[in-house]
Amino acid sequence: MSSEAAEPVLRVIYRRLLDVYGPQHWWPAETRFEMMVGAVLTQSAAWSNVEKAIANLGAASKLSPSAIRETPSEDLAQLVYPSGYYNAKAKKLKALAAYLGERFDDDLDAMQAQPTPALRAELLGVHGIGDETADDILLYALGKPVFVIDEFTRRLLHRLGLAAEKGPYSTYQELFTRQMDEDAEVFAEYHALIVRHAKESCRKRPVCQGCVLLDLCPTGRRSAD
Ligand code: SF4
């Protein structure tokens, strides 16, 4: 590991996670709009339940902004029921579809052509879209180089001694943008790898023995003492 000594630690972590888990092939979706829908539905939901909701939408031919706009809220809520908070999520999907129609006439290429900071600010102004959802959309649906921060990322960074347990979203994000090149493919892979690592090892109660990051991690070393 001596060649890693001079390398920013978040690059080292990325390479090690990629070596051990391999590419994660995120985000599982057939279209950019389906990715956006998934980004909204995954709020406070297990992905397996999001998949059921998306399957319902697909079977009812509702996976387009215009179909979402035209569907009554109550019907939409029934379709997304498996993802939980279904009334709230139906309202959020309608807000997203309304934004796409009013702002871009549903042209996602036109949306993609916008500068990232302006687009991010606009997305944050849409009902139901916060930092994480906005960045999921920017990164996975539109290929913009932004790093997605979720609870797994905060927890990992904290355990590694790289960040406080709680803090503003942007402070976690800046760690990655300071140490990594702005590369959407790498950012997409890295976030997916962190989620994988949170499921495999760095769980709520971490399984540190055998963790590929153990020598970098004060939490892991303490648990081994
Ligand atoms: S050593 Fe433990 S706490 Fe540290 S990253 Fe690995 S699993 Fe998480």
Boltz pocket constraint, residues with backbone or C-beta under 6 A from the ligand:
constraints:
  - pocket:
      binder: B
      contacts: [[A, 156], [A, 159], [A, 160], [A, 201], [A, 202], [A, 203], [A, 206], [A, 207], [A, 208], [A, 209], [A, 211], [A, 212], [A, 213], [A, 214], [A, 217], [A, 219], [A, 220], [A, 221]]
      max_distance: 6.0
